[in-house]
Structures are given as structure tokens and as C-alpha cells.
Amino acid sequence: MEDQKQIAIKKVFMNSVSKWEGTWDTKILYWDEAKGNFMKMKLQILLTKHKELIYQTQSGFVLRIDYAQEILEQPKIMTNLEQLKFLQWHGQIGQDNKRQGKWTATWDGEIIAYVGGMYCHDGKKQGLWKELIENFWSRAQVFEVGSYQNDEKIGLWKYIQKEKNIGSGLYNEQGQKDGKWTELFENFFESSQVFYQGIYREGIKIGKWIIIWKDEEVGWGNYENNEKNGLWIELSKEFQQDSQVTYAGLYQNGKKINRWNTYYNQKKIGGGFYDDCFLKHGKWIDLIENFSNDRQITLIGLYNKGQKVGIWDWEELSHFSRFKKISGGLYNGQGQKNGIWYGLTRNYSYISEITSKGKYKNGKKIGNWNLFFLDKQIGGGEYNEKSLKNGNWIEVDDFWVFCESSLQGEYLNGIKIGKWIIKWEGKQLGGGQYDENNLKNGKWIELSQAFYEDSQVTHAGLYQNGKKVGRWNIYYNNKKIGGGSFDECCLKHGKWIDLIDNFHCDKEVTVQGEYLNGRKIGNWVYILNHKQIGGGLYDHQSQKQGKWVELSTHFCEVEQETNQGVYQNGLKIGKWISLKKGFEKQSVMEY
């Protein structure tokens, strides 16, 4: 079932398709390697008169462009950052704009072994398929494998991770889940390997379901007629190693009643009561969204029939295990923010203590808003009467202790126009021009998405109507170290020198090879200090073949740990050996 965000976006999308123009905003979570935590990012989605669907960050960094036939075939909006950047599906589309024949997938230009399947002439999936889980990314490489019949899942379906079955269940002839199932947590990834176990009857959950993490029951409860009833212990949507938040309380026909408590690391830190209409009422202690070890913030105030009223304070657990007030403001009788508010930015944490101060009118920001870091003003600007940004602004969305960056320029009714500059530690480091449609045009210098003190990577090249075109160069500490060309479809083409993921001062490795229409082909090599340290061959389908030397996830310049072995059609086979520089083999893995 679609979540409310997807339904809202799709409604705007379908209204926009008829005239082939539209712009809307959404927010997504992504993993920040340098900060070691999930962060929130504003995403702008543009549907242009050229029948292009453009995904870009608030700073204008283009993540992805989809085209007309793809939009008509798959109107669901993507909100997974890594999928936006790396995932592409390949196959034929018929005259009726439906997928036909065999379809495959690539990730960052590399074929994902055996992922995909067959579409019939009417666009329905048929036969054996290997699919990505909905939240597939580099830290959640899990697949669903099973059969389709007339676009309905049937029989046994398995969840596969590292070639092992980690969950499964049966679909009946009507495509409904039936019998015992082991399912994955919605936000399943390597630090949140949580499973649900229970019974389905013709697609309806019945009886006791348990929640398992690290082979232990951490939650449970009962379903009656597919609705939760009685005592439940459940996990927060963001539950993981550094955010072990659980909730305990009673359900009645799928709705929460009476007292509910909130726990963090098994210690009660919040909660409140639900009234007879199943709405929050009276004093509550809520947790900030994406609560974690580095972001231990609670919200304290009153609810009246499900709406926040009166003064609400945000408090943070200090290093001395005491809560300190850090912000707050007033809600009116309609549950809307009103008057002067002291707020937190969406990625506030102990390494990014950015706060805001400004005025709300009936829930909308108006007038001057200022942004502060450790009580020092670092940005801000003006909202007009329609609560749209207007005039000169200094934005600090990516600002934190190791990346004091800002974006400065002019808004006109919520749209960036003219010249914008990017500053880091007070010095101009990049920038470029926006046109009247909020699209980048002409020469731009941008910071990499993971830019910080130990990874000062920038990209320089040309934009045309929001699309990267021609030659783009990659710089590290102001020295050119890579780059390549984009074709007319905004795909990498020809020879490229890329940077490995999580490139930084102790991992200055480039990857060199050739792209054909966005796919890696031929020989690719890893280079460190002008010396080859690994690599291998991609065939014409972008599948790894033959002997490969790959960098381990723990690779650094000192130890230089690599994994060496053989690929066959994109899959590892036989013995793979782990090696460190100057040491004997560390381990052997058999595939």
C-alpha cells in the first residue's frame, strides 16, 4: 500500500503530466558516511516542457533525469537517494508505452547479477524474477526472488542477502500471502537487521507476530482481523543500532488507546495518553524525528484532541545526562505555530548545532528568519506573505563542524534566480547561474555531495537546461584528478576517471575505465599514488568477468586491504582471498 507522501506526490504529478510542467518538493533520508548517521535532505522534482523528470537537491545538484516514456511507464516517484544516483533499468518499451521482453538493472553502470525478468507483450511480469527490495542501497543489498503469473506473485518467495535466504513465505493462486512468513523491517539495513514473523491467511495477518533483532524477540503483539489488538511492543521506524527506540501500549481495533510509553535503550524517556477518540491528549513527551545517540532531543508540551496547543519546548540530553532546553514556541488553538519560534534545522545534532529564529503566522513562516551555529549568525533571509523565500538568502543546509559551507544568492517567489555562489570557511569555492525556471545553466563549480574537511572534492563543467553536458572535471584540494564526458542523454560516455565511494585523505583512490551509454565496459583499474592496486574486466553487458582485485570496505592507504578472486557473469565463484599490504592472506571465502 502506498504511503501518504507517494499519494500526495503522485496527485501533483498526474495533474502536471497533462501540461508537462510542474515543480514540487519532498524530503528524503540518506546515509552520511562522514557523520555516520542518517540525514534529511530536501529534494526538488521538476517536470519540464521537454518531458523530463529532474530530481535535484535544494542546492541544484542534479541527481537523476528520467524521460517521457519512463515517466508514463513508472509514475512512482523515487525517494531513495542511492537508487536515484545509481539505479537504472534496461529493456524494451512497446508502442503502447508498456515494458516488453527481458529487463535488467545496473548499479552505478555495473550490471546487478541476475536481477530482472521477463515482461509479456501486455506489460505484465511473468516467470522467475529477481527484484531489489524497495529500500535497496549499498548497506541493504537484499533481493526478493520468486515467480510471477500474470503480474501476480505466486508460490515461494525468498529474501536473499549475500547468497543466503534470510526470510520467505508463500503466495497463493490469488497472489495473497498465505501461511507462515518471515518479513523484513521497513528500514532493514546492516545496522537494523530486524525481522517480523507470523501467520497470514489469504493476505491477512492473524494471531501473534513477533519482532526479532539479533536473534532475540524485541517486540510482539496480536492481530485480529488484520488489525492490532491488545498489548504491543513495537519499534520506531528509524530503529537501528544507534537509535534503539521502542514503544509500548494498547491497541483497540488497530488504534492506540490509553497510556503509551517511549523507551530508548530500554529506558523510559517519553510518552503520554490517547483519549477515547484515539487522539493524543494532555501532556506528552515526543521524540524528534530521526532520534539517535547523536540527536537525543525530546519535544514537551500539550495536546488537545490530537493537536498541539500552547507552549512547546525542545530539550536535548546533555553529556551530563541532564536535559537542557534548546528551543521552542507557541501553537495556536488550531495546532498551528504562531509568533516567534526558536527552532532546530532538520539535521541538527551535536556536530551540527544549527538553530533558527523567526516568526510564524498560522503555521507559515513569514518575515526575516536567521540561522545560528553555536549562537553565531551564519545565514538566513526573508519569507514573503505567501511564505515563499524572497530576496537575498544565505543557506547552510550542508553546514557542520567539518564542513562550514554556505550557498548564497537570490530568490524570487521561492525560485532561485541569477548568480549563486558557494562558500566554504568564508571563501568562495564554487557557484553558477540559475535561469528563470530554477534550472542551472552555463558553467558551474559544485561541491561533491560528501564534501568535508578531509574530502575537499569539487566538480566543474557545463549545465544546459539543468542537465550536465560535455566535459566535467573532478578536483581534489583544487587539483584536477579525474572527470569525463556526458552524452546528450546526460549519461557518462567514453573514458572516465571516477572517485571511489567515501573518497578522503586516507583513501585517495581513483577508478579508471570506459562508459558506453552510462554502462561500464572493458578494463577498469583502481589507482593509488599513480600505481594500479586492483581492477578487472566488464563484458559488453557490464557484467564482471574473470579475475578481479577489489578494495575491501575497510580499505585505507596504510593497510590497503583487497579481495581477490574470479567472477562469472557478474557473480563471485570459487575461492576469494582477503589480503593486506605486507601481510599474508587474512581470510579465504568460498563461493
Secondary structure by P-SEA (a helix, b strand, c coil): cccaaaaaaaaaaaaacccccccccbbbbbbbccccbbbbbbbbbbbcccbbbbbbcccccccccccaaaaaacccccccccccccbbbbbbbccccccccbbbbbcccccccccbbbbccccccccbbbbcccccccccbbbbbbcccccccccbbbbbcccccccccccccccccccbbbbbccccccccbbbbbbcccccccccbbbbbccccccccccccccccccbbbbbccccccccbbbbbbcccccccccbbbbbccccccccbbbcccccccccccccccccccccbbbbbbcccccccccbbbbbbbccccbbbbcccbbbcccccccccccccccccccccbbbbbbcccccccccbbbbbccccccccbbbccccccccbbbbcccccccccccccccccccccccbbbbbccccccccbbbccccccccbbbbcccccccccbbbbbbbbcccccccbbbbbccccccccbbbcccccccccbbbbccccccccbbbbbbcccccccccbbbbbccccccccbbbccccccccbbbbbccccccccbbbbbbcccccccccbbbbbcccccccccccc
